[in-house]
Amino acid sequence: MSGLLARASSLRAEYAAARPWPHVVLNDAFPEKLLDMVAAECAALPEARLITTTTDRLVKQEVSDGLGPATQHLLSLVDSAGFRAFISAVTGVRDLHSDPTHKFAGVHRTPPGGFTKIHRDFEVHPTTGLFHRVNLLIYLNRDWPEAYGGSLELWPADMSALGCRIFPRFNTVILWETHGATLHGLPDPVSCPPGRMRLSVASYYYTTTRRVVASGERRVRYWAARPGEDPGIEQMSWQDHVRALLPDPLHNVLRAARDWISRAHRSRTP
């Protein structure tokens, strides 16, 4: 970890030059023994403990509470003040706050056939009201051949052409400032065999002030269709239209209530 933190200045230049938008990919950033333990914990999580989403745009599982000790330790490392200072040095985003609840972050699992279409991220934390600014993803997929797929795709705001594809190899980390123009996703179904799944741990970082939006960054629609894909992917549902009309505080209260009901239901599941 100390070697990684010492590379912040050199990584800043690499980050700024990356395309289709600033990001940096790190290899072997964390101790392998730690990540092996985290991967084992993530794979062993019972499905009843996870939030499972199955739609025509998203098939995945996620959970941010009830995590194993190694996973909690990893998250405490990347949420520490020293690591946040490293992130700020690389991305240029200052005064970052971590989220001890890891809402929408934590453990992400994509089963065989799972995918996440290209999208932008949410902008405001539903409970704290802080502004979502930076993403950190850590991949946990040891012995993961290319035939299994699962690459993260990065696309420009105009969706004109694929900008970058990042294979989810074990101990690969990606870091970027997220906003309306940093479109990304796992759009092609994972093709690993039954009994395997694409595993990652995510941590999101926040600021008390909203990012100043540059030209071309504001995107109302959440989902984005790749060239040749059904443009219906981008079609806003009635829920999307309602969300666009709701002020952020009211939307956040409603989403927090929904999540509380979901947690209560999962806690009653044997």
C-alpha positions, 0 to 999 in steps of 0.5 A: 500500500505504501508503494501505491500511495507514493505513486500518486503524482505519476498516476495523476498524469496517467489518469488525466491522459486516459481516454475516453475520460480520465481514469486510472487502472492499477494492477496488484494494488493490494495484498493477494492474501487479503483479496483471496480472503475477500473473494471467498467471503463474497462468494459465500454470501447467501443469496437471501442476504443480497439485493438481487436485480433482474431487469432487461438492463441489469442482472446483478447482486449486491450487498453493503451490510453483513460483510465478512471481516476481510471485506470490512478490513479492505473497505476500511483501508480504502475509506481511510484518510490516507487513501482518500488523500491518495485518491484526491491526489490522483483525481484532483477531487478534494475534500472527499468523504467516505460512506461508512454504509457503502450504499450502492457499493460494497460487494457486487456479484454478477452471476452467469448471464448477468450484465449491466447496460451502459449508464451514468451513476447516481448523483446524490447519496439517498441518506446523507445528501452528499454528492457522489464524486469518485468510484473505486472498483476492486476485482476479485476474479482469480483464474478468470479466462477471457472466455468468461467475459465480464469486461467493464466498458468505458464510453464517451458521452456521445456514445460514438465508439467504445473508449476502453475495455477493462478486463476484471482480472484478480487484483485489478483496480479502476478509479475515476471521477464519476459524472454525467459524461462518464458512461460505463457498464458491463453490457455483455452477459458474463459467460462463466460456468455455474458455480462461478460469478464475477466478483468486485468490491466497490467504494464510492466517495462524496463531497459536500458540494456539487461538481461544476458541470462542464459542457456536455456532461449533463445527461438526464437519461440514466441508460445509454445504448451502444451503436447497434443496440436497441435504442429502447434501452435509453427510453425513460420509464414512468418511474424515470419521469417521476424521478426527474420531477421529484426534488432530490430530498424527497426522492432520497427519503422515498428511496431510503424507505424502500431500502429499509423495507428491503432490509427488513424483508431480507432479515426475516428470510431464513 
